[in-house]
Amino acid sequence: MDEGWDQELDTLVRTIPEGWSRAEIAGQAWGVTRTTHAGGKVISLNAERLSDTEQLGANVWITSEGLVLRPCEVPAEKVMRFLRAAAKVYTD
């Protein structure tokens, strides 16, 4: 990954509060959970749309070579789109 991408991912992930929170994203309610593990070296993100069964999840590994995004059964770009939308909610 390049440094700009690492920086964006780091900023987006850290915008999400630790624990469970509710966010209105694109007019829909989501439950979002951020959990930090392994002494801060792994961040797990899980989101579920509260009106149906839509879900997404990912782990972010923080390594000496940069951040590694490991989505769970969804494309990385879908996770990034969600994080960008969520970050706007949490910073407004």
C-alpha positions in Angstrom: 0.0 0.0 0.0 1.2 3.5 -0.5 1.7 6.1 2.2 -1.3 8.2 1.2 -3.6 5.2 1.3 -2.2 4.2 4.7 -2.8 7.7 6.0 -6.4 7.8 4.7 -7.2 4.3 6.1 -5.7 5.2 9.5 -7.7 8.4 9.7 -10.9 6.8 8.7 -10.6 3.9 11.1 -9.7 6.1 14.0 -12.7 8.3 13.3 -14.9 5.4 14.3 -15.4 5.4 18.1 -14.3 2.3 20.1 -17.2 0.0 21.0 -20.7 0.0 19.5 -22.3 3.2 18.1 -25.2 4.0 15.9 -24.7 6.1 12.7 -27.1 7.4 10.1 -25.3 6.7 6.8 -27.1 7.6 3.5 -30.4 7.9 5.3 -30.1 4.5 6.9 -29.4 3.4 10.5 -26.3 1.3 11.0 -24.8 -0.3 14.1 -21.0 0.1 14.0 -18.5 -1.7 16.2 -14.8 -1.0 16.5 -12.7 -3.2 18.6 -8.9 -2.9 19.1 -6.9 -6.0 19.8 -3.3 -7.2 20.2 -2.0 -4.1 22.0 -3.4 -1.8 19.3 -2.0 -3.7 16.3 -5.3 -5.0 15.0 -8.6 -3.1 14.7 -11.8 -5.0 13.9 -14.7 -3.2 12.3 -18.2 -4.6 12.0 -21.2 -2.8 10.7 -24.8 -3.9 10.2 -27.7 -2.0 8.7 -30.4 -2.0 11.3 -33.3 -2.2 8.9 -32.2 -5.5 7.2 -29.4 -8.0 7.0 -26.8 -5.9 5.2 -23.4 -6.4 7.0 -19.8 -5.7 6.4 -16.7 -6.3 8.4 -12.9 -5.9 8.1 -9.7 -6.1 10.1 -7.0 -3.6 9.9 -3.5 -4.9 10.8 -1.0 -2.2 11.8 2.4 -3.5 10.7 5.9 -2.1 10.5 5.4 -1.8 6.7 2.1 0.0 7.0 -1.6 -0.8 7.3 -3.2 -3.9 5.8 -6.9 -4.0 5.2 -8.5 -7.4 5.4 -12.2 -7.2 4.5 -14.4 -10.1 5.5 -16.4 -11.4 2.5 -16.8 -8.0 0.8 -14.5 -6.1 -1.6 -12.0 -3.7 0.0 -13.5 -0.8 -2.0 -16.9 -1.4 -0.3 -15.3 -1.2 3.1 -13.5 2.1 2.1 -16.7 3.6 0.8 -18.5 2.8 4.0 -15.6 4.2 6.1 -15.6 7.4 4.1 -19.3 7.8 4.6 -19.1 6.9 8.3 -16.2 9.3 8.9 -18.4 12.2 7.7 -21.1 11.2 10.2 -18.7 10.9 13.1 -16.8 14.2 12.4 -19.9 16.4 11.8 
